[in-house]
């Protein structure tokens, strides 16, 4: 059985696709692309697809991950192209690698988010970010299925900073762009929790909902404060195997 790990995106209007809607669209894409899927056992077999830490509905993402199990080997890049062509534009399969290591979900320990705050003056955003970063704790509330829950949104945030609007995108309206690195902890701290925290510490309240996009997710490197590519260990393992095979063949007796 071959396992393939894929990175896909949620762009444009497709950011409003729920995880269940994406699952249905992806299973249709598997059928259209005639992927030789492995299926679970039991009375209602399902294709063996493992989803990892999907982004909330309404947020865009450049870094969603899943893993599929196949009954016959396929070239990962050719499979990626077939699946990408079978999905609607906005749900784009952008990377594929054969799984050669274990624990993909264990390597998704942090996310990098971009928060676009239209109508917010960058100077006000700077002051709010400074207040948030200087706080020891920032308590926020979120409605859950068990009622309102209060928790600290500050502890999970590894980095929060403002970014400048690109020079080639002039606009008459103020706009602040935040870059957020947040660790995946329990309870999960989401971008909207950080926005609630900015409102709590600095009364920062964007006049329109923030446009939120996940730029990356992977293993958090505490030394550099960055998030590493979770598929890199698989690529390195595949490359090592490819390099080792010719060397082994050359050493074999004639």
N, C-alpha and C positions, 0 to 999 in steps of 0.2 A: 504494500500500500504506500502510495506517495502522498506527502503532505505539502501543500503550497500555501505560503503566506502572502497576503495581498494588502496593499495600502490603497485606500480609495478616498474620494473627496465628497463633500456636500457643498455645492456652490450655488450662488444666485438664489432663485426662488426655491430650489430643491433643499435649501437649508431648513425649510419648514416641513420636510418629510420626516415622519416619525420613524423610530427604529423598526417598528412592526411593518410599516409601509416599505422600508428599504429591504427588509427580509423577503417580503413577497416579490419585490422587483428583482432582487438578486437571484432568487430561486427560478424565476422565469428566465433570467439571463443564462443561468446554468443549462436550462433545457434548450434554449435557442442555440447556444454555442455547442451543444452536444458534448458536454463535459462528462467523462466517465466517473460519475460520483459514487462514492461508497455511501451506503445507507445504514441507518441504525436498525437493530433487530426489534422484534415485537409485532403487534397487530397493526400499528400505524407507523411504518418506517419513514424516517425523514433523512434528507441528505445531511451528511456529516459536515456541518459548518459551525465553527466556533467563533463567536463575535467577542471582541475585547473592548470594554470601556467605551461604549458609544456616546457621542456628544448629545447633549439635551436637544430636544426639538426646538427649532427656531434659531439655533446657532450654526454658523458655517464651520467647515472644517477642511483642512488640507491633510489631515493625518488621522484617518480612521483605519482600523486593522481588523482582519479576520483570517481564519485558516480553514482550508478545505481539504478533505481526504479523498483521494482518487483510487480507483481500482486498476488503472493503467497509467503508466508514466506519460507525462506531457512536458513539453518545453515551457518553462514558466513565462517567458516573454511572449511566445505565440498565444498561450492561454490568456495572458493579460489583455492582448489586443482583441481577441475574440470576445471576452467578457465586456471590455470597454465599449465595443461596437454594439453590444446587445443591451446596454443600459442607456437610459435617457441622459442627454447632455446636462451636466451638473453633478451627476453621480458618475464620477470618472475613476476608473481603475488605473492608477499611475505607477505602481511598482509591484513586482512579483518576484519571489525567490523560493527555492525549494527549502523546506524546513529541515535543517541539519542539527538543530539544537533544541533543547526543551525549554518550556516556560516562557512563551511569548508574553502572556499576561503579567508574569512576574517582572518583566522589563518595562512595563508601563507604569512608572512610579511618579510621573509628573507631566504636566502639560504647559505649553506656552500658548497664551491667548493674546489676541489683539482686540481692544475695545475701542470702537469709534464713537465718540460722544458729540454728535452734531448739536450745535447751539451752545456749546460750553466753551468759554474763553480758556485758552491754554494756560494763562496765568492762574486762573482759579483752579484748574486741574493740578497744576504744580503744587499749589498750597495744600490741596486736599491730599495728594500723594505723600507729601512730606509729613503731614499730620498722621496719616495712616501708618507710615513706616516708623515713625517715632513712638507710636503707641505700643505698650507692652501687650495689650489685648484689646480686641475690638469685638464686642458682643453684638450679634445680629440675631434676628428671628426669621424662621422659615416655617411655612405651613406644611406639615407632613400628614400622612394618612392617620397618624396617631395624635394629631393636633399640632399646636404651635410648639416649635422646639427652639431653644436659645442655645447658641454655641459661639465659640471664638473663631472669627474669620481671619484673624491676624497670623496665628501660629503656622498655618499651612502655606502662607505666602512666602516664597523664597526671594522673589524680586518683584517690585512694582515701580514702574517709571513711566514718564511721558515721552512721546515721540513727536517729532515735528511733522506737519502736513507736507507731503512731497511738493517741491517747488513748481512742478509742471501741472499741478492741480489747483489753480486759483479758484477761490470761492468768496462770495460776498458774506457768507455766514461764518461765524467762528466755529471751530471744530477742534476738539482735543482728542488725541490718540494715545491710549495707554497700552503698555506692554506688560503682561503679567505672567509670572512663572509660579505655578501653584502645585504643591505636592498632593498626591492622591492619598488622602487620609480618611479616617472614619471619625465623625461624619464627614462626607465629602464636602469640600468647599468649592462652590461654583463661581463663575464670573459675576453672576447677579448677587451673590452673597458679598463679594468684594465691593460692588457698587452700593449695596446697602451699608457696608462699613464706611465708605467714603461719605455717604450722607450722614451717618451717625457722628463721625469725627469732625466733619468740615461743612456739613449742610450742602454738599454738592449734589444737586438734583438735575440731571439732564432733562430738557423740555420734551424730548422725544426718546423712545426706547433706544438703547445702545445697540449698535451693530457689532455682534460678537463673532469672532472667527478663531478656531483653534489652528494655530500654525504648526505645531509639532507636539508629539508626546513620545515619551520613552523613558529611559533610565536617567534619574537625576544625578548629576555629578556635583557633589557638594563642594569640591575644590574650586571648580570654575563657575558654578552656578548655572550650568547649561544642561540641556536635555539632549541625550544622544540618540542616534538612530537605532530603533529596536531590531531592525532587520540586518544591521551590520554583522553581528556574529554569524548569521546564516550565510551571508555572502562570503565572509572570510572562510568559513568551513567548506563551502562549495569550491572556492578558489584553491584552497589548500589541497583538496581531493583531486582537482583537475591537474594541479601541478605534480602531485605525487604519482599519479597513474603512469605518465610517460617515463618518469624516473624508475619506477618499479619494472616497467616493461623492458627498459634498457639494461637493467641488471639481471634480468631473467636469462638462464642458460639457453643457448640456441638449440 
